[in-house]
Amino acid sequence: MSSPLEKEGANTGLTVLTLNSGSSSLKFGVYRAGPVKIEMLISGEAESIGEKKGQFHANDSCGNVLVSETGTFPSERGAIFRIGRLLADSKLPSLDAIGHRIVHGGPNLTQHCLIDDAVLTQLKAAAPFAPLHIPSALSVIGFVKEHFPGLPQVACFDTTFHAHVPEVARTLPIPKELRSAGIRRYGFHGLSCESIVRQLGNDLPPRLVIAHLGNGASITAVREGRSIDTSMGLTPTGGVIMGTRSGDLDPGVLIYLMRAKKFNAGMLEEMVDHRSGLFGISGVSSDMRRLHDVASSNADARLAIEMFCYSVRKEIAAMIAALGGVDLIVFTGGIGENDGEVRAAVCSGLSWVGIRFDESSTRSLYEPNTDATSRCQVCALTSQEDEQIARHTQALVAP
């Protein structure tokens, strides 16, 4: 009997490796990507890159465990080589192309594209816009070229979905000479938003709010399938409270820290990106699951959860105002998909828009979390960023 990998590998289309690099992790997937159908063959992740005890795991399309091991990955190179060995040991067809999630392309890279020397130059120039993400993505691109020479590589940008946000929403209230240098609202989690719009298909309503809630979090207003506003701005640090990121701050806080506490740029970056958010408020963890575990006995953990939900609720309300109403709110991302308590807490203050939240369904992933009398539906959907990467890669590489 043939394996699931052999059966799926027999389908027509390109075999695409997708890579989604974080600051210390590398998610990957292998897809059979045709012009209409996308099939996942393998998915996995290398975790804790650069730390003493890393994890590497992968499953096939049926959820069967292919590998689960502990190891050390000093850099992304080791993770890429481990992925290459996994693929060599499998019975998959040879790779045709590789697609990367790139958080930020700067002012000049706003559409998904094939990676060449000119694109790499632009990405290096855009590194200051997303210092947590772009350097690691550039490293991965380099290691892929080394390990899979000759294969086309594609950059899929999280900013692309927001590229046509109206001027009134994308313009920052700063001097024109700075705006001309590309300092504006870009928006992120675009591949996640694309995947939600695609999953809704014919059920896509005119007015949609997408709440992508994970270690990074953002809220996006979507009208007729197009982003019209989003909570993140110039960088992925802005917007709602996140795991370790502050979200929006009074700029005066940063000026005060520079003057009174002698913070420099590096210290400010460390604070707003790594020591703030849920971790900074609670002093316990950036992981919402851990905060729930200790909330009954830890007031700071309770405050962190309450502030997160309050921040998300306020931003959803702002996006409803931008849309002039709302028909559907979709929660996605690790917290959005899996944490019914957070969804309920966020929606508890939104009854004024017609939400009648059904507490009994807060842990239902695909069924609406609202009752029959609700004028605005609420549901949770799984973000499918890697599938979107495979789809864009196929479109750019296929003859």
Secondary structure, 3 states (H helix, E strand, C coil): CCCHHHHHHCCCCEEEEEEEECCCCEEEEEEEECCCCEEEEEEEEEECCCCCCEEEEEEECCCCEEEEEEECCCCHHHHHHHHHHHHHHCCCCCCCEEEEEECCCCCCCCCCEECCHHHHHHHHHHHHHCCCCHHHHHHHHHHHHHHCCCCCEEEEECCHHHCCCCHHHHCCCCCHHHHCCCCCCCCCCHHHHHHHHHHHHHHCCCEEEEEEECCCEEEEEEECCEEEEECCCCCCCCCCCCCCCCCCCCHHHHHHHHHHCCCCHHHHHHHHHHCCHHHHHHCCCCCHHHHHHHCCCCHHHHHHHHHHHHHHHHHHHHHHHHHCCCCEEEEEHHHHHHCHHHHHHHHCCCHHHCCCECHHHCCCCCCCCECCCCCCEEEECCCCHHHHHHHHHHHHHCC
